[in-house]
């Protein structure tokens, strides 16, 4: 496999780097501290077309694959924007893709242009408080009532859910006890968030605070039947199409985050003088940073292998899960090594690396825990018995 960038990808990377250069570490620290959305950065990315990166050209997109999208997200994170920056456009790889792959011609023409242009903003409504990562156990229902459904229930962790215009929502349309398998009976909708029927409550978080997370409470919110994507009861199958790409994207972002931390730590180790010499001369400082670099670059190869397989239409479940596991761990280790290189200053916000460490923790948790990835590899790759 050739993981070198094509001329087109190189040009895209330079374009993203040019945009990111306008937003320094102080900008991102301020956005994180104020818990305010990076509107200026998002508008620049929107104007450059990065909200339609993976959509076909006939649908207003750039027609790029997941490998290119991963490279874009990695470049954003590596610039110092971290997860706060990457998350501004992260979901635009998945929300439009679900509509493009499974929507009708009418739905594509109605739903995609406002989303791509930024006229409308969307969030994801998947996780429920009690179901957690077991999406088959979602219980809140959308009940058919003539030409619309009525949805009542809760969704947790929708990013920017309090300000979004629309939501990609999965809900149970058939009670689980009436389904042959738990995966059945769930339907996917892309619909307007009718604020008369929705209450939002902000979730205070450890990191990535420029991107609000919240819990949404729905009280019989009407959803037109024409806003259902695909067949009733098949929504989770449609969502599964995006599982591997999402793991690849988070893996790429994690590497970018780790590289940003490693860059700051290396610069500091070269400049900080203690006992008459740079601390970077000490092997106790050198070796953790060198090991962090090796882990990041090795994990990054698995990420690109997974992305290359996906874009070639080949199975990449094992590689995508392994990439997410390895990249998240390598990122966390690099960010921790960076904080330790700075010593006491690493704990201070003005030196930025503490933010990277907080954000690196997120990449270990989402979209799937390291424990479940280990179970997946043990069962699907090694052929060991199912443990849960």
N, C-alpha and C positions, 0 to 999 in steps of 0.2 A: 504494500500500500504506500502511496505517495501522499504524505501529509503536508507537503509544501503548499503555500497559497498560490492560487491561480492569479494571473494579472488582474482579473476583475475583482477577486477577493482582496488583493493587495490595495487596489484603489478604494474599495469600500472601507478597509481598515484605516487608510490614511484619512478618509473623510470623517470617520468616527473620531479618530485621534484629534483632528482639527477642531471638531465641536467640543470635545472634552477639555481641550487646552484652555478654553474660555472659562472653565469652572475649576477653581483651585481647591486645595484641601480646606481652606478656611470657609469657602462657600458651603461645602458639604458638612463641615462641623456645625456651621450655623443652622443649616436646615435641619440637621438631626437634633440639635439642642432646642430649637424653636418648635420642632415637630410640625414643620410646614412643608407642603408639597413643592418640589423643585420645578415650578411652572416654567421658568425661563429655559431650563435645560430641556424639559419635555417639548416645548414649542420648537426648539431647534431640531430635535430628533424627529418631530412630526413633519417639519418642513422639508427635511432631508429624505423622507419616505420610509423611515425605519419602523413605522407602525403597520406596514404592509409588506414586510421583507419577504415572507415565505409564501405569499399568495401568488397565484398565477397572474401573468401579465394581463390576460383578458379580463381579470377581475380587479384591475387597478393596482396589482402588486408588483414586486420586483422579481418574482419567480425564483427566489433563492432557496437552497436546501437548508437542512438543519445544521450542517457543518458551518455554513456561512453565518447563520443566525447565532450559533454558539460563539463563533469568533467575534461577532459584534458585541455580544453580552460580556465576553471576557475582556475585550478592549475597554469597555465602559468601566467595569469593575477595577481593572488594572490601573486606570488613570487616577485612581484615588476616590472615585465616586462610590465604589463599593456596591453593596446591595441596595443602598438608597437610590443610586443612579440606575443600576441595571433593572431594578423593579419597575421603573417608570414605563418601560417598553416590553418587559418580560411577558406579560399576559397577552400582548398583541400578537404573539406567535401562536397562541392557543385558541383564543376566542374567535378570531376571524377564520382560523383553520377549521374549526368545528362546523361553522356555517358553510364554508366553501366545500367541504367534503360531503356533508350530509344534508345541506339545505336544498330547497327547490330553487329553480331559476328565479322565481318571484322573490323568494326570501333573500337570495344573494343580491339581487338588484335593489331591494328595499333596505336590507340591514347593513351591507358592507360599506357602501360609500360614506355614510355618516360616521361610521366607526373609523375608517381609514383616514378621513379628512380631519378628524378631531372634533367634528360638530357634536358628536355624542361620545361619552366615555362609559366604559363598562367595567363591571367587576365579576368575579366568579362566586357563585353560591353553591358550594358543594358540601363542605363539612358541616355536620351537625354536632352539638355538644356531647351527646351520648354515644354516637356512632364512632367518632374518632376516625381512624384510618380504615376501618372496616366499612367501606362505602356500600357494600351489599346490604348493610343493616340500617340504612337510612329509613326513617319511619314517617317523617312528616309528609302529608299527602296533598296532592293537587287533585281536586274532585271535579270531574266534568259536570258542567251545568249548561247544557245547550251549546252555544257557540263559543263558550269560554270555560276555563277552569278557575276554581277558587283555591288559592294556596294559603294555608295557615301553618305556622311553625317557626323554627329558628334556624339560622345559618350563622356559623362562626368563622371568623378570619377572612371575610371578604376584604381585600385590599381596596382602600378608598371607597368603601361601600356607602358611606354617608353622603358622598357627593356624586356618585355615578348616576348616569341617566338610565342605563340598562344593566341587566344582569343575565349571565349565562347560568341558568338555574337547573339543577336536577332535583326531581321530586318523585315520590312514589305515587303512581297512578293506579296500581293494583296492590291490595294488601299482600304482604309477604306470605301469609299463610295460604293464599290462593294461587301462588306461583309454584311452578315445578322446581325452580332453583332460585335462591336469593338474589341472583344477578338480574333476574327478570322483573318486570313490573315497574321499572324506573324510567321516567321520561325526561327528555332534555328540552329546555325552553330558552329562547333568547327574547327577552321581553322588557318592557318599560317598568322601571321601579316607581310604582304609584305611591308617592309619599303619604297619601291619605290612609294607606293601609300598611305602612312600614315604619317601624321605629328603629333608630340606630343608637347603639351604645358603644362608645370608644373603648378599646382595650389598651390599657397602659402596658408598655412592652420594655424589654431589656435592650433592644437595639432596632435598627432600621426604622427609626422614628420619624423620618421625613415622609414615610409611606404609612399612612394611617391603617390600622387594622381595627375591625369592629365586629360587633354581633348585631345581626339584623333580626327583628321580630316582625313576623308577617301575620296580619289579621284579615283573612279572606281577601287577599289581593287578587284581583281578576287578571287572568292571563288569556288572551285570545287564542283560539285553537290554531289560527294561522301562525302563531309564534312558536309552535312546537316544531322542533328540529327532528326530522325523520319520523319513524313509526313510533306509536305509543308503546311504552314498555321496553324499548330497546336503547334507552338513553345511556345506560352505563357501558354498553358495547361501544357507543360512539365516543364516550370519554376515554375509554381504554386506548383508542387510537393515539391519544396524546401522552400516554404514560411514559413511554421511552423517550420521546423528545423532551419532556419536562425534566427527566432525570439528567439528560445530557446537558440541558441548558443550565441547571443548577450546578452541575459539575464544572462547567466552563466558568461560570461566575465565581465559584469558589477558588479556582486557580488564579483568576485575575485578582481577587482579594488577597490571596496569599502572596502573590508577586508584589503587590503594592506595599504590603507590610514589610516584606523582605528588602525591598528597595530602600525604604526609610531606615530600616535597621542597619543596613550595610553602610549607608551614607553616614549615619551617626557613629558607627564603629570606627570609621575612618577619621572622623573629626574630633571625637571626644578623647581628650588627653587626661590620663590619670597616672600618677607616679612617673610623669615625664615622658609618656609614650601613648600612642593611640590604643584604645582598648581592643581594636581589631587585630593587634599584634598577638593577643593572648589566645591560645588555642581553645581555652574555655569559652571564648566568645565566637571564635571562628567556626568551630566544629558544629554547633547547633545550627548556624546559618547555612553552612555548606550542606548539612544533611537535609535541611528544609528545602533547599534548591533542588536537590536530587529527588526528593519525594514529590515535589510539585511537578517537575518535568516528566517524571515517570508516570504519574497519574494522568497528566495531560495527554499522553500518548493513548491511554485507554479511552479517554473521552473522545479523541478524534477517531479512534478505531470504531467506537460505537456510532458516532455521527456518520462516518463514511459508509458503514454497513446499512444504516437506516436510509440514507439517501440512495443507496443502490437497491433498495427494496428487499434487503435480506434481513433475516431474524437477528435482532441485536439485544434481546432481553437480558442475557447474561452480561454482556459488555456494558449496556447502559446502567444496569444496577451496580456493577463493579466500579464503573467510572464515578458514579455518584458517591459511593462509599469511599473510594480511595481519594478522590479530589477533595471531599469535605474534610477528611481526616488530615490530609496534607496541608490544607489551608489553615485548619485550626492549629496544627503544630507550628506552621510558619508564623502565624500571628502571635502565638504564645512566645515563640523564640524572639520575636521582635520586641514584645513588651519586656522580656527579661533582659534584652540587650540594652534597652534604655534605662533599666533599673527603676529607681523611684520615679523618674520622669515618664516611664512607660505607663504609669498609673494616672498621669496628668492628661487632661483632655487636650491641652494645647499642643501636645506632641503627636496626636492623632491615632497612634497605634492601638490605644485602648478601644477606639470605635471599631477598628478592623476585627479585633478579637471578639467583641460582642456580636458583630455581624457574622463572623465565621461560625459561631454556635448555631445560627439559623440554618446554615447549609447542611449541618449534621442532622438536623431534625426533619426538615422538609425536602421533598414531598413525601418521603418515606424514611422510617427510622433505620439506623444501621442494623438493628437487631433483625428486622424483617428482611433486609437485604441478605444477611447471612443465612437466614432460613431459606430464601429463594435459591441462593447458590447451592446450598447443601442439598436441597430437594431436586431442583430442576437441572443442575449441572452434574452433581456428584451422585444423584440417584439415591439419596438417603431418605428414610421414611419421614412423612410429614409430622411436625412436632407440635402442631396446634390445631 
